[in-house]
Amino acid sequence: MADRIGSYRHRVTLEEPGPVVGDPDGGWVETWQPLNPSAWDCAIEMPPARPRDMESIGGGTVLAQATHLLKGRYHPGITAQTRVTYKGRTMNVIYVANRDERDIESVLLVAEVIA
């Protein structure tokens, strides 16, 4: 069952891979562009997601690299290629669930990027 809308109190920015651009050294630079819509209100489970939560979302498989669980209104553009930014932090989406396949709530397992 979907959480109450009031629990979606964190506004994050969603980005998807953009075109690859050449750099001056002859290599390539990965670029990012906003997903449409790019602002997404969600609940962020902190402390990081528990193994039990990851197992229930991951179909019986614990996705060990996941650090947080995000829940929000259904967003059809979110994929495992999506990147989430929140207060200067970056998280890569590693798994997306459309809860009950009803297009009501998206649940994401994400891994925070530590630079």
N, C-alpha and C positions, 0 to 999 in steps of 0.2 A: 504494500500500500504506500502511496506517495506521502511524503512528509508535508506538514502544513507549510504554506507559502512563506510564512514569517520566519521559518528556519533557513530560508535561502537568503541569508543576510550578507554574504560575501560576494562582491562584484569582481569577477575575474575577466581577463581579456583572452580571447581565443584567437590563435593564429594557425595558418596552414602553410606548408612549404610554398615558396614562390619560385620564380625562375632562378636558375643557377647563373651566376655572373662571374666572368673572368676577372682575375686579379692581376696586378702589374707583374707578378712573378711567373705568370703563365699557368697558374693553378685556377681553382674554382672556389667561389664563396657561396655558401648556402644563404639564401634570403628567405624572409618570412613576410607574409601578408595577412591582413586581418581576415578572419572568417566572417561570413555574413549571416547573421549579425555577430559582431565581435564581442560585445558585452554579454556576459552570462551571469545571472545571479544564482548562487549555489550555497549549499552547506558544505563546509570542509571539516572532515572528521579529524580532530587533533586531540590527543596525541595521534600519531600516525595510525593508519588502519591496522586492525588486529588480524592475525592469521585466520581466525574464524570468519571475519567479514570477507576477507579476500577469497577464502575457499567457497563461501556461499555465492559470491558473484562470479568467480572463475570456474564454475561448473565442477566443483570437487577438486580442483587443482589450486594449490597455493602458489600465487605468483610472487615469489620471494622479493623481487626487486621493487614491488609497489611500496610507496611510503605513505600515501594518503588516499582517502576515499572521498570523492566529490559527488554530490547529488543535486540535481536541479531540474527545472522543466525540460521536457524533451527538446533536443536540438538535433535536427537531422543531418547537420554538416559535420558533427564531431566524429572523428575516426581515430585510429591508432597512429595516424600521422600528425594529429593536432598537438599544439603546444599551448600550455596555459601559463599566463603570467599573473602574479598577484603580489602586490606590495614589493616589487623588485625581485621577487623569487620566480624561478622558472621551473615548470613541471612538464614532463613528457607524458602524454596519454599512452598507457600500455594496454588498456582494455576498456571497451565501451559496452554497456548493457542497456538495452531498451526494456526497462522493467515491465514484465508481463506482456511484452510486445504490443503495448497499447498506445504508444506514442504520447505518453503522459509525462514520464520521468526518465532522464538519462542518469546513469550511475557510471562514474569513471574511476578506474584505478590509475593512479599517476605515480610517477617516480620523480622526486625532486632532483634537479640538476645541481650538483655541487661543483662549483668552478674553482 
